[in-house]
Amino acid sequence: MATVNKWSGVAVAMQSALGANKTITAVANGATATVTATHDFSVGDYVSFDVQGMTELNDKVYRVESVSTTVSFVIEDTDGNSVDTTNWGTFTSGTCNKITYGTSISTITDLNSSGGDSTGIDTTTVHDLERSEIPGARNAISYSFNSIWDPTDAGLVALKNAADAGLKYAFKFKFQTGVIMVFRGYVDYSGAPTGSAQDKVVSPGVIKIAKSPTYYAS
């Protein structure tokens, strides 16, 4: 039976700092994604990637699985093994950054995801009696949420600042079972209050995920 996760006791953290750019000179195509870059990362660090050529890696967040030297490291995939880049594009250039998740978001009351489904490519011909299609690119994933409204709350202030900056920020969700979800995205949050009579005041927002999340068992 699958492990049941609950929206209870979930720790939500947002990037509070992004380390200096580390220039990547190579990413191996193979069963073990060895990243060549002069770095100061440690095992367990979360790293964001901005790369060209290997589009599958661009905008992703991965955890450092192992460090052999200060000029290379290996990234860990969802299954607990090294990321397999065998069938990915060929890396040409890029940078990576260590993420510090120092901002706690503790006022969210509900979350709803949308997107992630494939757009359809119409393959119907004049000979067909029924329309046919094949899967195309997936739609971007978004999380819409409501938060208890408090304009002085540090987490909400950080969300508002992120929205105003218009930059990608990294997020980390940790569930009570230990499951971790990490991703980068754009924040859309005005901090404006809303709600119904005799109910708590909330403020809505959206996180538009740049690339599909990465999950870890713990």
KOLMARZA-596986 format. One line per 3 residues: number of its first residue (from 0); their letters; for each residue x, y, z of N, C-alpha, C. Coordinates in nm, 2 decimals. Last residue first. Layout:
NUM = A = X/Y/Z/X/Y/Z/X/Y/Z | ... .
//
This chain:
217 = SAY = 1.33/1.12/0.16/1.36/1.19/0.29/1.48/1.28/0.27 | 1.26/1.08/-0.10/1.19/1.00/0.01/1.21/1.06/0.15 | 1.21/1.36/-0.31/1.30/1.27/-0.24/1.22/1.21/-0.12 .
214 = YTP = 1.14/1.50/-0.63/1.09/1.45/-0.50/1.20/1.36/-0.44 | 1.12/1.80/-0.82/1.19/1.68/-0.79/1.15/1.63/-0.65 | 0.86/1.95/-1.04/0.94/1.93/-0.91/1.02/1.80/-0.91 .
211 = SKA = 0.91/2.08/-1.37/0.85/1.99/-1.28/0.93/1.96/-1.15 | 0.98/2.43/-1.38/1.01/2.30/-1.43/0.95/2.20/-1.33 | 0.86/2.66/-1.27/0.94/2.67/-1.39/0.96/2.54/-1.46 .
208 = IKI = 0.54/2.72/-1.14/0.66/2.64/-1.14/0.73/2.64/-1.27 | 0.41/2.98/-0.99/0.41/2.92/-1.13/0.55/2.85/-1.14 | 0.21/3.02/-0.73/0.35/2.99/-0.76/0.35/2.92/-0.89 .
205 = VGP = -0.02/3.27/-0.61/0.01/3.16/-0.71/0.16/3.15/-0.72 | -0.26/3.37/-0.36/-0.14/3.38/-0.44/-0.12/3.26/-0.53 | -0.47/3.56/-0.14/-0.44/3.45/-0.23/-0.31/3.48/-0.31 .
202 = SVV = -0.53/3.59/0.21/-0.47/3.66/0.09/-0.43/3.55/-0.01 | -0.80/3.62/0.44/-0.69/3.55/0.37/-0.64/3.63/0.26 | -0.97/3.64/0.75/-0.92/3.72/0.63/-0.80/3.64/0.57 .
199 = KDQ = -1.22/3.41/0.85/-1.09/3.47/0.86/-1.05/3.54/0.73 | -1.57/3.52/0.85/-1.46/3.41/0.83/-1.33/3.49/0.84 | -1.77/3.70/0.85/-1.75/3.62/0.97/-1.65/3.50/0.95 .
196 = ASG = -1.78/3.70/0.50/-1.83/3.75/0.62/-1.82/3.65/0.73 | -1.48/3.60/0.33/-1.62/3.60/0.34/-1.66/3.65/0.48 | -1.19/3.74/0.15/-1.26/3.65/0.24/-1.41/3.67/0.24 .
193 = TPA = -0.87/3.92/0.13/-1.00/3.88/0.08/-1.07/3.78/0.18 | -0.60/4.15/0.10/-0.68/4.06/0.18/-0.82/4.03/0.11 | -0.30/4.13/-0.10/-0.43/4.20/-0.08/-0.52/4.10/0.00 .
190 = GSY = -0.06/4.03/-0.17/-0.08/4.06/-0.03/-0.21/4.12/0.00 | 0.01/3.95/-0.42/-0.01/4.10/-0.40/-0.02/4.13/-0.25 | 0.20/3.72/-0.59/0.13/3.75/-0.46/0.13/3.90/-0.44 .
187 = DVY = 0.34/3.49/-0.77/0.24/3.60/-0.80/0.16/3.62/-0.67 | 0.67/3.38/-0.82/0.56/3.40/-0.73/0.47/3.52/-0.78 | 0.80/3.12/-1.02/0.77/3.26/-1.01/0.66/3.28/-0.91 .
184 = GRF = 1.02/2.85/-0.91/0.90/2.91/-0.97/0.89/3.06/-0.95 | 1.17/2.53/-0.85/1.18/2.68/-0.87/1.05/2.73/-0.94 | 1.14/2.27/-0.60/1.12/2.32/-0.74/1.16/2.47/-0.74 .
181 = VMI = 1.09/1.97/-0.41/1.17/2.09/-0.44/1.15/2.14/-0.58 | 0.97/1.78/-0.15/0.94/1.82/-0.29/1.02/1.96/-0.31 | 1.01/1.49/0.05/1.05/1.63/0.02/1.02/1.66/-0.13 .
178 = VGT = 0.89/1.29/0.31/0.90/1.32/0.17/0.92/1.47/0.14 | 0.84/1.26/0.58/0.98/1.28/0.54/0.99/1.31/0.39 | 0.59/1.25/0.66/0.65/1.12/0.63/0.79/1.13/0.60 .
175 = QFK = 0.52/1.52/0.68/0.55/1.45/0.80/0.62/1.32/0.78 | 0.70/1.69/0.40/0.59/1.63/0.47/0.62/1.55/0.59 | 0.84/1.99/0.29/0.87/1.86/0.36/0.75/1.81/0.44 .
172 = FKF = 0.91/2.17/0.01/0.80/2.12/0.09/0.85/1.99/0.16 | 1.08/2.45/-0.10/1.10/2.32/-0.05/0.98/2.28/0.04 | 1.17/2.66/-0.38/1.08/2.62/-0.27/1.11/2.48/-0.23 .
169 = AYK = 1.34/2.94/-0.53/1.33/2.79/-0.50/1.24/2.77/-0.38 | 1.23/3.18/-0.77/1.27/3.15/-0.63/1.25/3.00/-0.61 | 1.28/3.40/-1.03/1.25/3.27/-0.99/1.31/3.25/-0.85 .
166 = LGA = 1.15/3.74/-1.01/1.26/3.65/-1.03/1.21/3.51/-0.99 | 1.00/3.97/-0.95/0.98/3.90/-1.08/1.09/3.80/-1.12 | 0.99/4.13/-0.73/1.12/4.12/-0.80/1.11/4.05/-0.94 .
163 = DAA = 0.74/4.10/-0.64/0.77/4.23/-0.70/0.90/4.22/-0.78 | 0.75/3.84/-0.55/0.66/3.87/-0.66/0.70/4.00/-0.73 | 0.93/3.87/-0.35/0.97/3.78/-0.46/0.88/3.81/-0.58 .
160 = NKL = 0.79/4.03/-0.18/0.91/4.08/-0.23/0.95/4.00/-0.36 | 0.58/3.86/-0.11/0.55/3.98/-0.18/0.68/4.04/-0.24 | 0.73/3.66/0.03/0.65/3.63/-0.09/0.62/3.75/-0.18 .
157 = AVL = 0.82/3.82/0.24/0.92/3.76/0.15/0.85/3.72/0.02 | 0.58/3.87/0.37/0.66/3.98/0.32/0.76/3.93/0.22 | 0.52/3.61/0.44/0.43/3.68/0.35/0.51/3.80/0.29 .
154 = GAD = 0.72/3.56/0.63/0.71/3.48/0.51/0.63/3.55/0.41 | 0.67/3.76/0.83/0.80/3.76/0.75/0.79/3.68/0.63 | 0.38/3.95/0.86/0.44/3.82/0.87/0.56/3.81/0.78 .
151 = TPD = 0.24/4.18/0.83/0.37/4.19/0.90/0.44/4.06/0.91 | 0.00/4.13/0.71/0.10/4.21/0.63/0.23/4.22/0.70 | -0.17/3.85/0.71/-0.09/3.93/0.81/0.02/4.00/0.74 .
148 = WIS = -0.40/3.62/0.63/-0.35/3.75/0.60/-0.29/3.82/0.72 | -0.34/3.29/0.56/-0.39/3.38/0.66/-0.32/3.51/0.64 | -0.36/3.22/0.21/-0.28/3.23/0.33/-0.35/3.32/0.43 .
145 = NFS = -0.42/3.00/-0.06/-0.47/3.11/0.03/-0.38/3.10/0.15 | -0.29/2.93/-0.39/-0.30/2.91/-0.24/-0.37/3.02/-0.18 | -0.19/2.73/-0.67/-0.27/2.85/-0.62/-0.29/2.82/-0.47 .
142 = YSI = 0.07/2.63/-0.85/0.01/2.61/-0.72/-0.06/2.74/-0.68 | 0.12/2.50/-1.18/0.10/2.61/-1.09/0.04/2.57/-0.96 | 0.31/2.37/-1.45/0.24/2.35/-1.33/0.23/2.48/-1.24 .
139 = ANR = 0.25/2.40/-1.80/0.33/2.44/-1.68/0.24/2.41/-1.56 | 0.17/2.12/-2.01/0.14/2.25/-1.96/0.22/2.28/-1.83 | 0.39/1.93/-2.21/0.31/1.94/-2.09/0.29/2.09/-2.06 .
136 = AGP = 0.36/1.89/-2.57/0.43/1.94/-2.45/0.34/1.95/-2.33 | 0.14/1.63/-2.67/0.24/1.73/-2.70/0.31/1.77/-2.57 | 0.01/1.31/-2.76/0.05/1.40/-2.65/0.16/1.50/-2.70 .
133 = IES = -0.20/1.30/-3.05/-0.09/1.25/-2.97/-0.05/1.35/-2.86 | -0.53/1.23/-3.17/-0.42/1.32/-3.13/-0.31/1.24/-3.06 | -0.81/1.22/-3.39/-0.71/1.15/-3.32/-0.60/1.26/-3.28 .
130 = REL = -1.16/1.20/-3.46/-1.04/1.28/-3.44/-0.94/1.20/-3.36 | -1.30/0.96/-3.69/-1.29/1.02/-3.55/-1.16/1.10/-3.54 | -1.27/0.89/-3.94/-1.40/0.92/-3.90/-1.41/0.98/-3.76 .
127 = DHV = -1.00/0.98/-4.16/-1.05/0.94/-4.03/-1.20/0.98/-4.01 | -0.91/1.10/-4.39/-0.96/0.96/-4.40/-1.03/0.91/-4.27 | -0.80/1.34/-4.33/-0.93/1.34/-4.40/-0.99/1.20/-4.42 .
124 = TTT = -0.66/1.29/-4.00/-0.65/1.31/-4.14/-0.79/1.31/-4.21 | -0.55/1.41/-3.69/-0.66/1.37/-3.77/-0.64/1.39/-3.92 | -0.38/1.48/-3.50/-0.32/1.40/-3.60/-0.43/1.35/-3.70 .
121 = DIG = -0.31/1.75/-3.28/-0.41/1.69/-3.37/-0.35/1.61/-3.48 | -0.18/1.72/-2.98/-0.14/1.75/-3.11/-0.23/1.68/-3.21 | -0.26/1.85/-2.66/-0.29/1.75/-2.76/-0.24/1.80/-2.90 .
118 = TSD = -0.06/1.89/-2.37/-0.14/1.95/-2.48/-0.15/1.85/-2.59 | -0.07/1.71/-2.06/-0.01/1.73/-2.20/-0.11/1.80/-2.29 | -0.06/1.85/-1.74/-0.12/1.77/-1.84/-0.06/1.80/-1.97 .
115 = GGS = 0.04/2.05/-1.58/0.11/1.92/-1.58/0.05/1.82/-1.68 | -0.23/2.22/-1.41/-0.13/2.20/-1.52/-0.07/2.07/-1.50 | -0.25/2.29/-1.06/-0.31/2.28/-1.19/-0.20/2.27/-1.29 .
112 = SNL = -0.32/2.25/-0.71/-0.23/2.24/-0.83/-0.31/2.24/-0.95 | -0.38/2.43/-0.42/-0.44/2.35/-0.53/-0.35/2.36/-0.65 | -0.39/2.46/-0.07/-0.31/2.46/-0.19/-0.38/2.38/-0.30 .
109 = DTI = -0.45/2.65/0.23/-0.49/2.55/0.13/-0.41/2.57/0.00 | -0.32/2.81/0.41/-0.43/2.73/0.46/-0.48/2.63/0.36 | 0.00/2.93/0.51/-0.09/2.88/0.40/-0.20/2.79/0.46 .
106 = TSI = 0.18/3.02/0.69/0.04/3.08/0.70/-0.05/3.02/0.59 | 0.45/2.99/0.68/0.38/2.91/0.78/0.23/2.95/0.79 | 0.74/2.96/0.53/0.61/3.01/0.49/0.51/2.93/0.58 .
103 = STG = 1.07/3.06/0.62/0.95/2.97/0.64/0.82/3.04/0.60 | 1.36/3.09/0.46/1.24/3.16/0.48/1.13/3.06/0.50 | 1.59/2.95/0.39/1.59/3.01/0.52/1.46/3.08/0.55 .
100 = YTI = 1.74/2.75/0.20/1.60/2.76/0.23/1.58/2.82/0.37 | 1.98/2.83/-0.02/1.96/2.83/0.12/1.81/2.85/0.14 | 2.13/2.66/-0.29/2.01/2.72/-0.24/2.01/2.72/-0.09 .
97 = KNC = 2.40/2.71/-0.51/2.35/2.65/-0.39/2.24/2.73/-0.33 | 2.38/2.71/-0.86/2.39/2.78/-0.74/2.34/2.70/-0.62 | 2.54/2.70/-1.19/2.45/2.64/-1.08/2.48/2.72/-0.95 .
94 = TGS = 2.54/2.76/-1.55/2.58/2.78/-1.41/2.49/2.71/-1.31 | 2.65/2.68/-1.89/2.56/2.70/-1.78/2.62/2.73/-1.64 | 2.66/2.50/-2.20/2.71/2.60/-2.10/2.61/2.61/-1.99 .
91 = TFT = 2.60/2.25/-2.32/2.69/2.34/-2.39/2.75/2.45/-2.29 | 2.51/1.91/-2.31/2.53/2.03/-2.24/2.63/2.12/-2.32 | 2.28/1.75/-2.52/2.42/1.77/-2.49/2.44/1.91/-2.43 .
88 = GWN = 1.98/1.60/-2.37/2.05/1.68/-2.47/2.20/1.69/-2.43 | 1.95/1.26/-2.25/1.93/1.40/-2.24/2.01/1.47/-2.35 | 1.99/0.99/-2.21/1.91/1.03/-2.33/1.88/1.18/-2.33 .
85 = TTD = 2.15/0.99/-1.98/2.19/0.92/-2.10/2.12/0.97/-2.22 | 2.14/1.09/-1.73/2.13/1.18/-1.84/2.16/1.12/-1.97 | 2.01/1.01/-1.43/2.05/0.94/-1.55/2.03/1.04/-1.67 .
82 = VSN = 2.12/1.10/-1.11/2.04/1.14/-1.22/2.10/1.07/-1.35 | 2.17/0.82/-0.88/2.22/0.94/-0.96/2.13/0.97/-1.07 | 1.89/0.73/-0.67/2.01/0.71/-0.75/2.06/0.83/-0.82 .
79 = GDT = 1.65/0.81/-0.56/1.76/0.79/-0.47/1.89/0.76/-0.54 | 1.46/0.87/-0.74/1.46/0.73/-0.70/1.58/0.71/-0.60 | 1.51/1.14/-0.81/1.39/1.11/-0.72/1.40/0.97/-0.66 .
76 = DEI = 1.87/1.18/-0.81/1.74/1.18/-0.87/1.63/1.14/-0.76 | 2.15/1.38/-0.73/2.06/1.27/-0.70/1.93/1.29/-0.76 | 2.46/1.46/-0.89/2.33/1.50/-0.84/2.24/1.37/-0.83 .
73 = VFS = 2.81/1.49/-0.81/2.70/1.41/-0.87/2.57/1.45/-0.81 | 3.08/1.72/-0.90/2.98/1.66/-0.80/2.88/1.58/-0.88 | 3.40/1.87/-0.92/3.29/1.79/-0.97/3.20/1.74/-0.86 .
70 = VTT = 3.60/2.01/-0.79/3.57/2.05/-0.93/3.47/1.96/-1.00 | 3.66/1.92/-0.55/3.60/2.05/-0.55/3.58/2.10/-0.70 | 3.55/1.57/-0.56/3.65/1.68/-0.56/3.58/1.81/-0.56 .
67 = SVS = 3.33/1.42/-0.51/3.46/1.36/-0.51/3.57/1.46/-0.50 | 3.03/1.41/-0.36/3.13/1.51/-0.40/3.26/1.43/-0.39 | 2.69/1.31/-0.41/2.82/1.28/-0.37/2.92/1.39/-0.43 .
64 = EVR = 2.44/1.44/-0.44/2.45/1.30/-0.39/2.58/1.27/-0.34 | 2.26/1.73/-0.40/2.40/1.68/-0.42/2.41/1.54/-0.36 | 1.94/1.76/-0.55/2.03/1.74/-0.43/2.16/1.68/-0.47 .
61 = YVK = 1.81/2.00/-0.78/1.85/1.86/-0.74/1.94/1.87/-0.62 | 1.58/2.17/-0.97/1.65/2.17/-0.85/1.68/2.03/-0.81 | 1.59/2.31/-1.31/1.56/2.21/-1.21/1.64/2.24/-1.08 .
58 = DNL = 1.66/2.49/-1.51/1.55/2.53/-1.42/1.52/2.42/-1.31 | 1.79/2.23/-1.72/1.76/2.37/-1.70/1.64/2.40/-1.61 | 1.79/1.97/-1.78/1.85/2.01/-1.65/1.81/2.15/-1.62 .
55 = ETM = 1.68/1.95/-2.03/1.62/1.87/-1.92/1.66/1.91/-1.78 | 1.85/2.08/-2.20/1.73/2.15/-2.15/1.66/2.08/-2.04 | 2.15/2.11/-2.26/2.08/2.00/-2.18/1.96/2.07/-2.12 .
52 = GQV = 2.16/2.38/-2.38/2.20/2.25/-2.45/2.12/2.14/-2.38 | 2.23/2.57/-2.09/2.19/2.56/-2.23/2.23/2.42/-2.28 | 2.11/2.62/-1.75/2.20/2.57/-1.85/2.14/2.58/-1.99 .
49 = DFS = 2.09/2.66/-1.43/2.06/2.74/-1.54/2.15/2.70/-1.65 | 1.99/2.49/-1.13/2.06/2.49/-1.26/2.00/2.58/-1.36 | 2.03/2.47/-0.78/1.95/2.51/-0.89/2.04/2.52/-1.02 .
46 = VYD = 2.08/2.24/-0.52/2.14/2.32/-0.62/2.04/2.35/-0.73 | 2.11/2.15/-0.18/2.02/2.17/-0.29/2.08/2.27/-0.39 | 2.33/1.92/-0.01/2.30/2.06/-0.06/2.20/2.05/-0.17 .
43 = GVS = 2.41/1.66/0.02/2.28/1.70/0.08/2.24/1.85/0.05 | 2.75/1.71/0.04/2.64/1.62/0.02/2.52/1.66/0.09 | 2.84/2.05/-0.05/2.85/1.93/0.03/2.74/1.84/0.00 .
40 = FDH = 3.03/2.28/-0.27/2.91/2.21/-0.22/2.94/2.09/-0.13 | 3.19/2.46/-0.38/3.21/2.43/-0.24/3.09/2.36/-0.18 | 3.35/2.42/-0.71/3.24/2.45/-0.62/3.28/2.43/-0.48 .
37 = TAT = 3.39/2.41/-1.06/3.46/2.44/-0.93/3.35/2.49/-0.83 | 3.23/2.15/-1.22/3.23/2.29/-1.19/3.31/2.31/-1.06 | 3.07/1.90/-1.38/3.20/1.95/-1.37/3.19/2.10/-1.34 .
34 = VTA = 2.86/1.65/-1.27/2.87/1.79/-1.31/3.01/1.84/-1.28 | 2.75/1.34/-1.36/2.86/1.41/-1.30/2.87/1.55/-1.36 | 2.51/1.14/-1.35/2.52/1.28/-1.39/2.63/1.35/-1.31 .
31 = TAG = 2.53/0.82/-1.46/2.57/0.91/-1.35/2.59/1.05/-1.39 | 2.46/0.72/-1.71/2.38/0.68/-1.59/2.41/0.76/-1.47 | 2.51/1.01/-1.93/2.53/0.87/-1.88/2.44/0.84/-1.76 .
28 = NAV = 2.68/1.28/-2.01/2.57/1.21/-2.06/2.59/1.06/-2.02 | 2.81/1.52/-1.77/2.82/1.39/-1.85/2.69/1.34/-1.89 | 2.86/1.85/-1.82/2.77/1.76/-1.75/2.77/1.63/-1.84 .
25 = ATI = 3.10/2.11/-1.79/3.05/1.99/-1.85/2.95/1.92/-1.76 | 3.13/2.35/-1.66/3.21/2.33/-1.79/3.17/2.20/-1.86 | 2.96/2.60/-1.49/2.96/2.45/-1.52/3.04/2.44/-1.66 .
22 = TKN = 3.03/2.83/-1.24/3.03/2.80/-1.39/3.05/2.65/-1.41 | 2.83/2.92/-1.00/2.94/2.83/-1.02/2.93/2.79/-1.17 | 2.72/3.22/-0.85/2.72/3.14/-0.97/2.85/3.05/-0.97 .
19 = AGL = 2.67/3.21/-0.49/2.74/3.27/-0.61/2.73/3.17/-0.72 | 2.35/3.11/-0.36/2.50/3.12/-0.36/2.55/3.17/-0.49 | 2.08/3.27/-0.25/2.13/3.19/-0.36/2.28/3.21/-0.36 .
16 = ASQ = 1.84/3.28/0.02/1.97/3.32/-0.04/2.00/3.22/-0.15 | 1.60/3.18/0.07/1.63/3.31/0.14/1.76/3.37/0.08 | 1.34/3.00/-0.07/1.48/3.04/-0.09/1.50/3.18/-0.02 .
13 = MAV = 1.10/2.88/0.16/1.14/2.95/0.04/1.28/2.99/0.04 | 0.93/2.60/0.29/1.04/2.69/0.30/1.07/2.75/0.16 | 0.69/2.44/0.48/0.71/2.50/0.35/0.82/2.61/0.37 .
10 = AVG = 0.61/2.14/0.63/0.70/2.26/0.64/0.73/2.31/0.50 | 0.31/2.01/0.74/0.40/2.03/0.62/0.48/2.15/0.64 | 0.12/1.93/0.92/0.26/1.93/0.96/0.36/1.95/0.85 .
7 = SWK = -0.08/1.82/0.66/-0.07/1.84/0.81/0.07/1.83/0.85 | -0.19/1.68/0.43/-0.16/1.83/0.44/-0.17/1.87/0.59 | -0.03/1.36/0.44/-0.14/1.45/0.47/-0.09/1.59/0.46 .
4 = NVT = 0.03/1.06/0.26/0.08/1.19/0.31/-0.04/1.28/0.33 | 0.06/0.72/0.28/-0.04/0.83/0.28/0.03/0.95/0.34 | 0.23/0.49/0.08/0.23/0.57/0.20/0.14/0.69/0.18 .
1 = AM = 0.05/0.22/-0.07/0.12/0.35/-0.08/0.12/0.42/0.05 | 0.09/-0.12/0.00/0.00/0.00/0.00/0.09/0.12/0.00 .
//
